[in-house]
Amino acid sequence: MALTYTGTKTEKGEYAEIVQDIYADSPTFRGETIELVEGHKSGMEIYESSAEITFSDANYGQVTTDNVALKTQKSIVNLKTFNVEGIIDETSLLGTRFERSMKAGAFEVVSDEFDQKVLIQVQPAVGAKLESWVWNGATVATKASIAALTPGAGQGSITAAAQTKVAAMPTTLFDSVTATMIYNDSQSKVVAGAGLGDYLKVTGTTVTTANIVAEYVKIYNAIPNDVLVMTGDQAPVIFAPKGDYKLIKSVNRVQGVALQENFVGNSFNDMYFNDVKIIFVDLVDFRICGQKNNFKLVMDLLSDSSQLIIEKEANASTRRILKLINTMNTWVVKQKYNVLYNG
């Protein structure tokens, strides 16, 4: 039989799937890196305490000397609230593959396929952004405060290099763990109130395959002995940039078995330096060492980061709106025991 066709033709085929971007994993928000503290909307009071004692000659009579110094301090962690919002105008999808999944009717422009394969990427994108901010970023105010510090070479002062690295950080709506370590208003510091943090400074450099072992030795040697011997949940960990994993594997491959005394492990999630676990996160230039629970992400609800609201825009609009609101900030306790490489 004869076959007649009238109209335009195209030789283009269509790839069945919609290629999606790559979004960083969010281990912090699963409680795998630092401590998550929920249930706070605007701020949180955090207490730190200590006891110092001295011995004196035995006294079998009335107590006349006070040999015990008990300290407790309260700091306020103010949370930051911010959101993601947007307008979805799906009329721009008319004439594309997404039109096929729109219901019949001129007012019906919602595409099920768009929701399932494109809009669904908003939540992992939010998670990736928040994960990055937890480790790398500072607010406008904190950047200014850190820039105003007087740099110096010894402990108790920031390096000029650290100031440059903070200035290059993304400007964020809450401070990263790194920025909070460097500048905070804790009442538990040697000098209480707003100013430089009480971190253990390790002066660093650009880490390469040629020097990574030596630089990690510096971090390791800076860990206080009383912290290094802790075990279980209290054991110290090293938070390192993700790029360090490649450097470690490259060095191991080049130098062979001899290096296994330093770096031991077979995967990204299983790597140790001299028995101290390395956790690879979104740090840039800096490296941090301390007990995991010394570093806190304070928030209202963990689920806020996935509570994406999508609804129709008002006044008979065919468009939809989306919004996601978060409240959080970072905090650091037992500061004098925490190591900051490049600080």
Stockholm file with secondary structure:
# STOCKHOLM 1.0

chainA/1-343         MALTYTGTKTEKGEYAEIVQDIYADSPTFRGETIELVEGHKSGMEIYESSAEITFSDANYGQVTTDNVALKTQKSIVNLKTFNVEGIIDETSLLGTRFERSMKAGAFEVVSDEFDQKVLIQVQPAVGAKLESWVWNGATVATKASIAALTPGAGQGSITAAAQTKVAAMPTTLFDSVTATMIYNDSQSKVVAGAGLGDYLKVTGTTVTTANIVAEYVKIYNAIPNDVLVMTGDQAPVIFAPKGDYKLIKSVNRVQGVALQENFVGNSFNDMYFNDVKIIFVDLVDFRICGQKNNFKLVMDLLSDSSQLIIEKEANASTRRILKLINTMNTWVVKQKYNVLYNG
#=GR chainA/1-343 SS CCCCCCSCCCCCCCCSSCCCCCCCCCGGGGTSSSEEECCCSSEEEEEEEEEEECCCSCCCSSCCCCCEEEEEEEEEEECEEEEEEEEECGGGGTTSGGGGGBCSSTTCCCBHHHHHHTGGGHHHHHHHHHHHHHHSCBCHHHHHHHHTSCCCSSTTSCCHHHHHHHHTSCBCSSCCHHHHHHEECCTTSSSCSSEECCCEEECCCCCCTTTHHHHHHHHHHHSCHHHHTCCGGGSEEEEEETHHHHHHHHHHHHHGGGGGGTEEEEETTEEEETTEEEEEESCCSCEEEEEGGGEEEEESCGGGGGCCEEEECSTTCSCEEEEEEEEEEEEECSGGGCEEETC
#=GC SS_cons         CCCCCCSCCCCCCCCSSCCCCCCCCCGGGGTSSSEEECCCSSEEEEEEEEEEECCCSCCCSSCCCCCEEEEEEEEEEECEEEEEEEEECGGGGTTSGGGGGBCSSTTCCCBHHHHHHTGGGHHHHHHHHHHHHHHSCBCHHHHHHHHTSCCCSSTTSCCHHHHHHHHTSCBCSSCCHHHHHHEECCTTSSSCSSEECCCEEECCCCCCTTTHHHHHHHHHHHSCHHHHTCCGGGSEEEEEETHHHHHHHHHHHHHGGGGGGTEEEEETTEEEETTEEEEEESCCSCEEEEEGGGEEEEESCGGGGGCCEEEECSTTCSCEEEEEEEEEEEEECSGGGCEEETC
//
